[in-house]
Amino acid sequence: MSAQDKLDNGRIESLLTSLRALRPVATEAIDMVRTEAGNFAANAERMRYPEFRRQGLFVGTGVMEAGCKTVIGSRLKQSGMFWTVRGANALIALRCCELSGNFEDYWEARRG
């Protein structure tokens, strides 16, 4: 089973075993394998892709990228628009609150 298959099938422990069994010669490769094995170990619970799929969740980045393009890009990237970072962040917060049904909560929290 390839490393990609192990990852896709949620077999993170098996993937880690395979990574740790590698014995690269080059120092750069040794460091890279050690770093990647550490990343997989630290994030194993976030990589249970079969479980996430059973729950109907998406495991790729496409949905998030499309959401960002639709929710943020379509509002902030219209013709002739220029934003400061502060202004863009404020508008993004408002837009996300509006689209998630939390618009009133946003204003309630700031009434103080």
DAMORA-V801354 format. One record per residue. SS is DSSP state (~ for helix, > for strand, _ for the rest). PSI is psi in whole degrees, -180 to 180 (999 if undefined). OMEGA is omega in degrees with one decimal (999 if undefined). Layout:
ss=[SS & SS]
psi=[PSI & PSI]
omega=[OMEGA & OMEGA]
This chain:
ss=[_ & _ & ~ & ~ & ~ & ~ & ~ & ~ & _ & _ & _ & ~ & ~ & ~ & ~ & ~ & ~ & ~ & ~ & ~ & ~ & _ & _ & _ & _ & _ & ~ & ~ & ~ & ~ & ~ & ~ & ~ & ~ & ~ & ~ & ~ & ~ & ~ & ~ & ~ & ~ & _ & ~ & ~ & ~ & ~ & _ & ~ & ~ & ~ & ~ & ~ & ~ & _ & _ & _ & _ & _ & _ & _ & ~ & ~ & ~ & ~ & ~ & ~ & ~ & ~ & ~ & ~ & ~ & ~ & ~ & ~ & ~ & _ & _ & _ & _ & _ & _ & _ & _ & ~ & ~ & ~ & ~ & ~ & ~ & ~ & ~ & ~ & ~ & ~ & ~ & ~ & ~ & ~ & _ & _ & _ & ~ & ~ & ~ & ~ & ~ & ~ & ~ & ~ & ~ & _]
psi=[132 & 163 & -39 & -42 & -42 & -45 & -48 & -31 & 8 & 19 & 64 & -40 & -41 & -40 & -44 & -42 & -44 & -44 & -44 & -19 & -15 & 142 & 71 & 156 & -43 & 137 & -42 & -41 & -38 & -47 & -40 & -45 & -43 & -44 & -47 & -41 & -41 & -41 & -44 & -42 & -45 & -27 & 18 & -42 & -24 & -5 & 24 & 65 & -43 & -39 & -43 & -40 & -40 & -30 & -1 & 17 & 154 & 144 & -5 & 176 & -11 & -42 & -43 & -43 & -43 & -39 & -44 & -42 & -42 & -50 & -43 & -54 & -41 & -25 & -37 & -14 & 34 & 161 & 129 & 5 & 137 & 137 & 146 & 163 & -43 & -44 & -43 & -44 & -40 & -44 & -39 & -44 & -45 & -45 & -44 & -39 & -43 & -47 & -22 & 1 & 17 & 22 & -45 & -38 & -37 & -47 & -37 & -41 & -22 & -2 & -41 & 999]
omega=[-178.8 & 177.7 & 178.9 & 178.0 & 178.7 & 179.1 & -179.4 & -177.9 & 176.2 & -179.0 & -174.5 & -179.3 & 177.6 & 176.8 & 178.1 & 178.1 & 178.6 & 179.7 & -177.9 & 177.8 & 178.5 & 178.6 & 179.8 & -178.8 & -176.4 & -179.9 & -179.8 & 179.7 & 177.4 & 179.8 & -179.1 & 179.8 & 179.1 & 179.6 & -178.4 & 177.7 & 177.3 & 178.9 & 178.3 & -179.9 & -177.5 & -175.0 & -175.6 & -178.2 & 177.9 & -175.4 & 177.7 & -172.0 & 178.4 & 178.3 & 179.3 & 178.5 & 177.9 & 179.0 & 179.5 & -179.6 & 176.4 & -179.7 & 178.6 & -178.9 & -174.8 & -178.7 & 179.2 & 179.9 & 178.7 & 177.9 & 178.7 & 179.7 & -177.3 & -173.3 & -172.6 & -176.2 & -177.9 & -179.3 & -174.4 & -174.2 & 177.8 & -175.8 & 175.0 & -177.6 & 173.8 & -174.9 & 165.3 & 178.1 & -180.0 & -179.9 & 178.5 & 179.2 & 179.1 & -179.8 & 177.6 & 179.4 & 179.0 & -178.4 & 179.1 & 177.2 & 179.8 & -176.0 & 179.3 & 178.5 & -179.0 & -175.3 & 179.9 & 177.7 & 178.6 & -178.3 & 176.8 & -178.9 & -177.2 & -178.6 & 178.9 & 999]
